[in-house]
Amino acid sequence: MALDKGGIKVNNLFGKEIKMTEINQIEKYAGTYIIKTDTKKLSIDTHIIDKESLIALNAALENLNVAWV
């Protein structure tokens, strides 16, 4: 997982990316963030992210004015 250029990118085979400005809903369920836009959905397992990246992710998501479910 990487935060860069105003977006979140998951470092896996498909390399999904969501722009921070497009996020409209965040779900936190059983150690997983499900980040949604109007057209995309990105799941991030917080158990496999290193501590520094998780802290940065939490800070970035908390600064967004979006609905948390």
PDB file of N, CA, C and O in Angstrom:
ATOM      1  N   MET A   1       0.838  -1.164   0.000  1.00  0.00           N
ATOM      2  CA  MET A   1       0.000   0.000   0.000  1.00  0.00           C
ATOM      3  C   MET A   1       0.886   1.231   0.000  1.00  0.00           C
ATOM      4  O   MET A   1       1.883   1.304   0.718  1.00  0.00           O
ATOM      5  N   ALA A   2       0.501   2.195  -0.820  1.00  0.00           N
ATOM      6  CA  ALA A   2       1.290   3.420  -0.896  1.00  0.00           C
ATOM      7  C   ALA A   2       0.364   4.625  -1.016  1.00  0.00           C
ATOM      8  O   ALA A   2      -0.649   4.588  -1.714  1.00  0.00           O
ATOM      9  N   LEU A   3       0.733   5.678  -0.326  1.00  0.00           N
ATOM     10  CA  LEU A   3       0.045   6.963  -0.442  1.00  0.00           C
ATOM     11  C   LEU A   3       0.934   7.874  -1.263  1.00  0.00           C
ATOM     12  O   LEU A   3       2.064   8.169  -0.876  1.00  0.00           O
ATOM     13  N   ASP A   4       0.418   8.319  -2.403  1.00  0.00           N
ATOM     14  CA  ASP A   4       1.213   9.232  -3.210  1.00  0.00           C
ATOM     15  C   ASP A   4       0.333  10.012  -4.174  1.00  0.00           C
ATOM     16  O   ASP A   4      -0.707   9.529  -4.623  1.00  0.00           O
ATOM     17  N   LYS A   5       0.766  11.214  -4.480  1.00  0.00           N
ATOM     18  CA  LYS A   5       0.106  12.063  -5.478  1.00  0.00           C
ATOM     19  C   LYS A   5      -1.402  12.149  -5.275  1.00  0.00           C
ATOM     20  O   LYS A   5      -2.161  12.157  -6.244  1.00  0.00           O
ATOM     21  N   GLY A   6      -1.837  12.213  -4.024  1.00  0.00           N
ATOM     22  CA  GLY A   6      -3.263  12.361  -3.752  1.00  0.00           C
ATOM     23  C   GLY A   6      -4.072  11.106  -3.951  1.00  0.00           C
ATOM     24  O   GLY A   6      -5.279  11.172  -4.186  1.00  0.00           O
ATOM     25  N   GLY A   7      -3.415   9.942  -3.860  1.00  0.00           N
ATOM     26  CA  GLY A   7      -4.130   8.692  -4.059  1.00  0.00           C
ATOM     27  C   GLY A   7      -3.605   7.578  -3.179  1.00  0.00           C
ATOM     28  O   GLY A   7      -2.565   7.702  -2.532  1.00  0.00           O
ATOM     29  N   ILE A   8      -4.349   6.492  -3.172  1.00  0.00           N
ATOM     30  CA  ILE A   8      -3.961   5.281  -2.448  1.00  0.00           C
ATOM     31  C   ILE A   8      -3.773   4.193  -3.493  1.00  0.00           C
ATOM     32  O   ILE A   8      -4.646   3.967  -4.331  1.00  0.00           O
ATOM     33  N   LYS A   9      -2.637   3.525  -3.436  1.00  0.00           N
ATOM     34  CA  LYS A   9      -2.361   2.457  -4.390  1.00  0.00           C
ATOM     35  C   LYS A   9      -1.977   1.206  -3.623  1.00  0.00           C
ATOM     36  O   LYS A   9      -1.142   1.242  -2.720  1.00  0.00           O
ATOM     37  N   VAL A  10      -2.607   0.091  -4.001  1.00  0.00           N
ATOM     38  CA  VAL A  10      -2.291  -1.188  -3.386  1.00  0.00           C
ATOM     39  C   VAL A  10      -1.238  -1.870  -4.251  1.00  0.00           C
ATOM     40  O   VAL A  10      -1.417  -2.036  -5.458  1.00  0.00           O
ATOM     41  N   ASN A  11      -0.149  -2.258  -3.619  1.00  0.00           N
ATOM     42  CA  ASN A  11       0.957  -2.888  -4.337  1.00  0.00           C
ATOM     43  C   ASN A  11       0.725  -4.393  -4.427  1.00  0.00           C
ATOM     44  O   ASN A  11       1.243  -5.169  -3.624  1.00  0.00           O
ATOM     45  N   ASN A  12      -0.060  -4.782  -5.417  1.00  0.00           N
ATOM     46  CA  ASN A  12      -0.259  -6.199  -5.685  1.00  0.00           C
ATOM     47  C   ASN A  12      -0.187  -6.432  -7.188  1.00  0.00           C
ATOM     48  O   ASN A  12       0.240  -5.552  -7.935  1.00  0.00           O
ATOM     49  N   LEU A  13      -0.589  -7.579  -7.619  1.00  0.00           N
ATOM     50  CA  LEU A  13      -0.487  -7.940  -9.028  1.00  0.00           C
ATOM     51  C   LEU A  13      -1.227  -6.957  -9.941  1.00  0.00           C
ATOM     52  O   LEU A  13      -0.741  -6.635 -11.026  1.00  0.00           O
ATOM     53  N   PHE A  14      -2.386  -6.485  -9.514  1.00  0.00           N
ATOM     54  CA  PHE A  14      -3.193  -5.608 -10.354  1.00  0.00           C
ATOM     55  C   PHE A  14      -2.960  -4.130 -10.087  1.00  0.00           C
ATOM     56  O   PHE A  14      -3.316  -3.301 -10.925  1.00  0.00           O
ATOM     57  N   GLY A  15      -2.377  -3.773  -8.954  1.00  0.00           N
ATOM     58  CA  GLY A  15      -2.018  -2.396  -8.645  1.00  0.00           C
ATOM     59  C   GLY A  15      -3.188  -1.424  -8.648  1.00  0.00           C
ATOM     60  O   GLY A  15      -3.105  -0.366  -9.272  1.00  0.00           O
ATOM     61  N   LYS A  16      -4.278  -1.762  -7.962  1.00  0.00           N
ATOM     62  CA  LYS A  16      -5.440  -0.875  -7.891  1.00  0.00           C
ATOM     63  C   LYS A  16      -5.069   0.457  -7.251  1.00  0.00           C
ATOM     64  O   LYS A  16      -4.240   0.524  -6.343  1.00  0.00           O
ATOM     65  N   GLU A  17      -5.709   1.523  -7.750  1.00  0.00           N
ATOM     66  CA  GLU A  17      -5.448   2.854  -7.213  1.00  0.00           C
ATOM     67  C   GLU A  17      -6.755   3.644  -7.155  1.00  0.00           C
ATOM     68  O   GLU A  17      -7.598   3.549  -8.047  1.00  0.00           O
ATOM     69  N   ILE A  18      -6.900   4.425  -6.083  1.00  0.00           N
ATOM     70  CA  ILE A  18      -8.058   5.300  -5.914  1.00  0.00           C
ATOM     71  C   ILE A  18      -7.541   6.685  -5.548  1.00  0.00           C
ATOM     72  O   ILE A  18      -6.663   6.823  -4.697  1.00  0.00           O
ATOM     73  N   LYS A  19      -8.085   7.700  -6.191  1.00  0.00           N
ATOM     74  CA  LYS A  19      -7.724   9.075  -5.860  1.00  0.00           C
ATOM     75  C   LYS A  19      -8.464   9.486  -4.589  1.00  0.00           C
ATOM     76  O   LYS A  19      -9.634   9.150  -4.408  1.00  0.00           O
ATOM     77  N   MET A  20      -7.772  10.215  -3.711  1.00  0.00           N
ATOM     78  CA  MET A  20      -8.356  10.637  -2.438  1.00  0.00           C
ATOM     79  C   MET A  20      -9.597  11.503  -2.652  1.00  0.00           C
ATOM     80  O   MET A  20     -10.538  11.441  -1.860  1.00  0.00           O
ATOM     81  N   THR A  21      -9.608  12.299  -3.704  1.00  0.00           N
ATOM     82  CA  THR A  21     -10.735  13.196  -3.957  1.00  0.00           C
ATOM     83  C   THR A  21     -11.987  12.449  -4.405  1.00  0.00           C
ATOM     84  O   THR A  21     -13.086  12.999  -4.341  1.00  0.00           O
ATOM     85  N   GLU A  22     -11.837  11.204  -4.857  1.00  0.00           N
ATOM     86  CA  GLU A  22     -12.979  10.421  -5.334  1.00  0.00           C
ATOM     87  C   GLU A  22     -13.619   9.575  -4.237  1.00  0.00           C
ATOM     88  O   GLU A  22     -14.714   9.048  -4.437  1.00  0.00           O
ATOM     89  N   ILE A  23     -12.968   9.431  -3.085  1.00  0.00           N
ATOM     90  CA  ILE A  23     -13.487   8.585  -2.014  1.00  0.00           C
ATOM     91  C   ILE A  23     -14.745   9.201  -1.423  1.00  0.00           C
ATOM     92  O   ILE A  23     -14.762  10.379  -1.067  1.00  0.00           O
ATOM     93  N   ASN A  24     -15.812   8.388  -1.319  1.00  0.00           N
ATOM     94  CA  ASN A  24     -17.036   8.897  -0.726  1.00  0.00           C
ATOM     95  C   ASN A  24     -17.537   8.065   0.458  1.00  0.00           C
ATOM     96  O   ASN A  24     -18.481   8.466   1.139  1.00  0.00           O
ATOM     97  N   GLN A  25     -16.911   6.912   0.707  1.00  0.00           N
ATOM     98  CA  GLN A  25     -17.302   6.103   1.859  1.00  0.00           C
ATOM     99  C   GLN A  25     -16.150   5.197   2.272  1.00  0.00           C
ATOM    100  O   GLN A  25     -15.420   4.667   1.434  1.00  0.00           O
ATOM    101  N   ILE A  26     -16.002   5.031   3.603  1.00  0.00           N
ATOM    102  CA  ILE A  26     -14.977   4.142   4.141  1.00  0.00           C
ATOM    103  C   ILE A  26     -15.640   3.222   5.156  1.00  0.00           C
ATOM    104  O   ILE A  26     -16.325   3.681   6.070  1.00  0.00           O
ATOM    105  N   GLU A  27     -15.434   1.929   4.988  1.00  0.00           N
ATOM    106  CA  GLU A  27     -15.921   0.948   5.950  1.00  0.00           C
ATOM    107  C   GLU A  27     -14.720   0.348   6.662  1.00  0.00           C
ATOM    108  O   GLU A  27     -13.703   0.048   6.036  1.00  0.00           O
ATOM    109  N   LYS A  28     -14.842   0.176   7.972  1.00  0.00           N
ATOM    110  CA  LYS A  28     -13.797  -0.507   8.725  1.00  0.00           C
ATOM    111  C   LYS A  28     -14.444  -1.724   9.352  1.00  0.00           C
ATOM    112  O   LYS A  28     -15.355  -1.611  10.172  1.00  0.00           O
ATOM    113  N   TYR A  29     -13.957  -2.901   8.950  1.00  0.00           N
ATOM    114  CA  TYR A  29     -14.572  -4.134   9.401  1.00  0.00           C
ATOM    115  C   TYR A  29     -13.510  -5.198   9.599  1.00  0.00           C
ATOM    116  O   TYR A  29     -12.816  -5.571   8.653  1.00  0.00           O
ATOM    117  N   ALA A  30     -13.380  -5.683  10.809  1.00  0.00           N
ATOM    118  CA  ALA A  30     -12.487  -6.803  11.136  1.00  0.00           C
ATOM    119  C   ALA A  30     -11.067  -6.606  10.602  1.00  0.00           C
ATOM    120  O   ALA A  30     -10.500  -7.515   9.996  1.00  0.00           O
ATOM    121  N   GLY A  31     -10.495  -5.428  10.824  1.00  0.00           N
ATOM    122  CA  GLY A  31      -9.125  -5.190  10.413  1.00  0.00           C
ATOM    123  C   GLY A  31      -8.942  -4.905   8.938  1.00  0.00           C
ATOM    124  O   GLY A  31      -7.825  -4.969   8.425  1.00  0.00           O
ATOM    125  N   THR A  32     -10.030  -4.592   8.252  1.00  0.00           N
ATOM    126  CA  THR A  32      -9.965  -4.287   6.826  1.00  0.00           C
ATOM    127  C   THR A  32     -10.658  -2.963   6.563  1.00  0.00           C
ATOM    128  O   THR A  32     -11.750  -2.710   7.071  1.00  0.00           O
ATOM    129  N   TYR A  33     -10.015  -2.122   5.767  1.00  0.00           N
ATOM    130  CA  TYR A  33     -10.662  -0.912   5.274  1.00  0.00           C
ATOM    131  C   TYR A  33     -11.225  -1.231   3.907  1.00  0.00           C
ATOM    132  O   TYR A  33     -10.532  -1.794   3.059  1.00  0.00           O
ATOM    133  N   ILE A  34     -12.482  -0.873   3.688  1.00  0.00           N
ATOM    134  CA  ILE A  34     -13.089  -0.971   2.372  1.00  0.00           C
ATOM    135  C   ILE A  34     -13.370   0.467   1.952  1.00  0.00           C
ATOM    136  O   ILE A  34     -14.247   1.131   2.505  1.00  0.00           O
ATOM    137  N   ILE A  35     -12.624   0.927   0.980  1.00  0.00           N
ATOM    138  CA  ILE A  35     -12.677   2.311   0.532  1.00  0.00           C
ATOM    139  C   ILE A  35     -13.449   2.339  -0.783  1.00  0.00           C
ATOM    140  O   ILE A  35     -13.117   1.623  -1.728  1.00  0.00           O
ATOM    141  N   LYS A  36     -14.495   3.187  -0.831  1.00  0.00           N
ATOM    142  CA  LYS A  36     -15.382   3.186  -1.992  1.00  0.00           C
ATOM    143  C   LYS A  36     -15.448   4.555  -2.652  1.00  0.00           C
ATOM    144  O   LYS A  36     -15.419   5.595  -1.994  1.00  0.00           O
ATOM    145  N   THR A  37     -15.538   4.515  -3.977  1.00  0.00           N
ATOM    146  CA  THR A  37     -15.854   5.692  -4.776  1.00  0.00           C
ATOM    147  C   THR A  37     -17.181   5.361  -5.473  1.00  0.00           C
ATOM    148  O   THR A  37     -17.803   4.343  -5.171  1.00  0.00           O
ATOM    149  N   ASP A  38     -17.604   6.206  -6.390  1.00  0.00           N
ATOM    150  CA  ASP A  38     -18.834   5.913  -7.128  1.00  0.00           C
ATOM    151  C   ASP A  38     -18.683   4.692  -8.033  1.00  0.00           C
ATOM    152  O   ASP A  38     -19.665   4.009  -8.324  1.00  0.00           O
ATOM    153  N   THR A  39     -17.460   4.418  -8.477  1.00  0.00           N
ATOM    154  CA  THR A  39     -17.253   3.339  -9.447  1.00  0.00           C
ATOM    155  C   THR A  39     -16.261   2.261  -9.012  1.00  0.00           C
ATOM    156  O   THR A  39     -16.166   1.220  -9.662  1.00  0.00           O
ATOM    157  N   LYS A  40     -15.522   2.489  -7.923  1.00  0.00           N
ATOM    158  CA  LYS A  40     -14.482   1.551  -7.511  1.00  0.00           C
ATOM    159  C   LYS A  40     -14.625   1.173  -6.046  1.00  0.00           C
ATOM    160  O   LYS A  40     -15.258   1.876  -5.258  1.00  0.00           O
ATOM    161  N   LYS A  41     -14.016   0.037  -5.704  1.00  0.00           N
ATOM    162  CA  LYS A  41     -13.954  -0.407  -4.328  1.00  0.00           C
ATOM    163  C   LYS A  41     -12.568  -1.001  -4.100  1.00  0.00           C
ATOM    164  O   LYS A  41     -12.091  -1.816  -4.890  1.00  0.00           O
ATOM    165  N   LEU A  42     -11.929  -0.581  -3.007  1.00  0.00           N
ATOM    166  CA  LEU A  42     -10.587  -1.024  -2.690  1.00  0.00           C
ATOM    167  C   LEU A  42     -10.564  -1.558  -1.266  1.00  0.00           C
ATOM    168  O   LEU A  42     -10.961  -0.858  -0.334  1.00  0.00           O
ATOM    169  N   SER A  43     -10.104  -2.790  -1.088  1.00  0.00           N
ATOM    170  CA  SER A  43      -9.993  -3.384   0.242  1.00  0.00           C
ATOM    171  C   SER A  43      -8.535  -3.396   0.665  1.00  0.00           C
ATOM    172  O   SER A  43      -7.653  -3.779  -0.104  1.00  0.00           O
ATOM    173  N   ILE A  44      -8.290  -2.966   1.917  1.00  0.00           N
ATOM    174  CA  ILE A  44      -6.938  -2.936   2.455  1.00  0.00           C
ATOM    175  C   ILE A  44      -6.940  -3.682   3.774  1.00  0.00           C
ATOM    176  O   ILE A  44      -7.627  -3.286   4.716  1.00  0.00           O
ATOM    177  N   ASP A  45      -6.178  -4.756   3.844  1.00  0.00           N
ATOM    178  CA  ASP A  45      -6.043  -5.538   5.073  1.00  0.00           C
ATOM    179  C   ASP A  45      -5.005  -4.856   5.954  1.00  0.00           C
ATOM    180  O   ASP A  45      -3.820  -4.837   5.622  1.00  0.00           O
ATOM    181  N   THR A  46      -5.448  -4.296   7.076  1.00  0.00           N
ATOM    182  CA  THR A  46      -4.554  -3.543   7.941  1.00  0.00           C
ATOM    183  C   THR A  46      -3.581  -4.421   8.711  1.00  0.00           C
ATOM    184  O   THR A  46      -2.628  -3.913   9.303  1.00  0.00           O
ATOM    185  N   HIS A  47      -3.803  -5.731   8.714  1.00  0.00           N
ATOM    186  CA  HIS A  47      -2.905  -6.641   9.421  1.00  0.00           C
ATOM    187  C   HIS A  47      -1.594  -6.882   8.679  1.00  0.00           C
ATOM    188  O   HIS A  47      -0.604  -7.293   9.284  1.00  0.00           O
ATOM    189  N   ILE A  48      -1.584  -6.628   7.376  1.00  0.00           N
ATOM    190  CA  ILE A  48      -0.372  -6.919   6.603  1.00  0.00           C
ATOM    191  C   ILE A  48       0.409  -5.665   6.209  1.00  0.00           C
ATOM    192  O   ILE A  48       1.428  -5.755   5.524  1.00  0.00           O
ATOM    193  N   ILE A  49      -0.067  -4.500   6.640  1.00  0.00           N
ATOM    194  CA  ILE A  49       0.619  -3.245   6.347  1.00  0.00           C
ATOM    195  C   ILE A  49       1.623  -2.957   7.460  1.00  0.00           C
ATOM    196  O   ILE A  49       1.326  -3.170   8.636  1.00  0.00           O
ATOM    197  N   ASP A  50       2.813  -2.471   7.094  1.00  0.00           N
ATOM    198  CA  ASP A  50       3.772  -2.119   8.139  1.00  0.00           C
ATOM    199  C   ASP A  50       3.236  -0.932   8.944  1.00  0.00           C
ATOM    200  O   ASP A  50       2.406  -0.162   8.461  1.00  0.00           O
ATOM    201  N   LYS A  51       3.721  -0.802  10.166  1.00  0.00           N
ATOM    202  CA  LYS A  51       3.179   0.163  11.124  1.00  0.00           C
ATOM    203  C   LYS A  51       3.216   1.603  10.624  1.00  0.00           C
ATOM    204  O   LYS A  51       2.239   2.335  10.782  1.00  0.00           O
ATOM    205  N   GLU A  52       4.317   2.015  10.030  1.00  0.00           N
ATOM    206  CA  GLU A  52       4.443   3.393   9.551  1.00  0.00           C
ATOM    207  C   GLU A  52       3.440   3.695   8.442  1.00  0.00           C
ATOM    208  O   GLU A  52       2.849   4.775   8.417  1.00  0.00           O
ATOM    209  N   SER A  53       3.248   2.759   7.536  1.00  0.00           N
ATOM    210  CA  SER A  53       2.286   2.951   6.450  1.00  0.00           C
ATOM    211  C   SER A  53       0.865   3.004   6.984  1.00  0.00           C
ATOM    212  O   SER A  53       0.046   3.780   6.491  1.00  0.00           O
ATOM    213  N   LEU A  54       0.563   2.189   7.985  1.00  0.00           N
ATOM    214  CA  LEU A  54      -0.770   2.191   8.576  1.00  0.00           C
ATOM    215  C   LEU A  54      -1.055   3.516   9.277  1.00  0.00           C
ATOM    216  O   LEU A  54      -2.164   4.042   9.183  1.00  0.00           O
ATOM    217  N   ILE A  55      -0.069   4.053   9.974  1.00  0.00           N
ATOM    218  CA  ILE A  55      -0.235   5.353  10.623  1.00  0.00           C
ATOM    219  C   ILE A  55      -0.511   6.437   9.586  1.00  0.00           C
ATOM    220  O   ILE A  55      -1.393   7.275   9.779  1.00  0.00           O
ATOM    221  N   ALA A  56       0.239   6.421   8.492  1.00  0.00           N
ATOM    222  CA  ALA A  56       0.046   7.401   7.416  1.00  0.00           C
ATOM    223  C   ALA A  56      -1.326   7.236   6.765  1.00  0.00           C
ATOM    224  O   ALA A  56      -1.991   8.225   6.457  1.00  0.00           O
ATOM    225  N   LEU A  57      -1.749   5.988   6.555  1.00  0.00           N
ATOM    226  CA  LEU A  57      -3.062   5.724   5.966  1.00  0.00           C
ATOM    227  C   LEU A  57      -4.173   6.239   6.871  1.00  0.00           C
ATOM    228  O   LEU A  57      -5.087   6.918   6.404  1.00  0.00           O
ATOM    229  N   ASN A  58      -4.103   5.924   8.162  1.00  0.00           N
ATOM    230  CA  ASN A  58      -5.117   6.386   9.113  1.00  0.00           C
ATOM    231  C   ASN A  58      -5.207   7.911   9.128  1.00  0.00           C
ATOM    232  O   ASN A  58      -6.304   8.471   9.128  1.00  0.00           O
ATOM    233  N   ALA A  59      -4.065   8.575   9.141  1.00  0.00           N
ATOM    234  CA  ALA A  59      -4.050  10.035   9.157  1.00  0.00           C
ATOM    235  C   ALA A  59      -4.680  10.602   7.888  1.00  0.00           C
ATOM    236  O   ALA A  59      -5.457  11.554   7.955  1.00  0.00           O
ATOM    237  N   ALA A  60      -4.354  10.030   6.749  1.00  0.00           N
ATOM    238  CA  ALA A  60      -4.897  10.511   5.478  1.00  0.00           C
ATOM    239  C   ALA A  60      -6.408  10.297   5.409  1.00  0.00           C
ATOM    240  O   ALA A  60      -7.136  11.176   4.948  1.00  0.00           O
ATOM    241  N   LEU A  61      -6.881   9.144   5.860  1.00  0.00           N
ATOM    242  CA  LEU A  61      -8.312   8.858   5.805  1.00  0.00           C
ATOM    243  C   LEU A  61      -9.101   9.705   6.794  1.00  0.00           C
ATOM    244  O   LEU A  61     -10.222  10.119   6.498  1.00  0.00           O
ATOM    245  N   GLU A  62      -8.532   9.965   7.956  1.00  0.00           N
ATOM    246  CA  GLU A  62      -9.221  10.780   8.955  1.00  0.00           C
ATOM    247  C   GLU A  62      -9.366  12.234   8.512  1.00  0.00           C
ATOM    248  O   GLU A  62     -10.278  12.927   8.965  1.00  0.00           O
ATOM    249  N   ASN A  63      -8.489  12.700   7.642  1.00  0.00           N
ATOM    250  CA  ASN A  63      -8.564  14.073   7.149  1.00  0.00           C
ATOM    251  C   ASN A  63      -9.611  14.258   6.057  1.00  0.00           C
ATOM    252  O   ASN A  63      -9.936  15.388   5.695  1.00  0.00           O
ATOM    253  N   LEU A  64     -10.143  13.152   5.529  1.00  0.00           N
ATOM    254  CA  LEU A  64     -11.161  13.248   4.493  1.00  0.00           C
ATOM    255  C   LEU A  64     -12.528  13.521   5.110  1.00  0.00           C
ATOM    256  O   LEU A  64     -12.826  13.037   6.202  1.00  0.00           O
ATOM    257  N   ASN A  65     -13.334  14.272   4.435  1.00  0.00           N
ATOM    258  CA  ASN A  65     -14.688  14.549   4.886  1.00  0.00           C
ATOM    259  C   ASN A  65     -15.648  13.573   4.175  1.00  0.00           C
ATOM    260  O   ASN A  65     -16.391  13.954   3.271  1.00  0.00           O
ATOM    261  N   VAL A  66     -15.604  12.301   4.616  1.00  0.00           N
ATOM    262  CA  VAL A  66     -16.428  11.266   3.992  1.00  0.00           C
ATOM    263  C   VAL A  66     -17.147  10.463   5.076  1.00  0.00           C
ATOM    264  O   VAL A  66     -16.816  10.550   6.258  1.00  0.00           O
ATOM    265  N   ALA A  67     -18.125   9.687   4.650  1.00  0.00           N
ATOM    266  CA  ALA A  67     -18.904   8.862   5.572  1.00  0.00           C
ATOM    267  C   ALA A  67     -18.114   7.620   5.967  1.00  0.00           C
ATOM    268  O   ALA A  67     -17.580   6.911   5.114  1.00  0.00           O
ATOM    269  N   TRP A  68     -18.047   7.366   7.280  1.00  0.00           N
ATOM    270  CA  TRP A  68     -17.452   6.134   7.806  1.00  0.00           C
ATOM    271  C   TRP A  68     -18.593   5.216   8.216  1.00  0.00           C
ATOM    272  O   TRP A  68     -19.535   5.637   8.888  1.00  0.00           O
ATOM    273  N   VAL A  69     -18.499   3.981   7.811  1.00  0.00           N
ATOM    274  CA  VAL A  69     -19.544   3.002   8.132  1.00  0.00           C
ATOM    275  C   VAL A  69     -18.988   1.935   9.032  1.00  0.00           C
ATOM    276  O   VAL A  69     -19.709   1.015   9.419  1.00  0.00           O
TER     277      VAL A  69
END
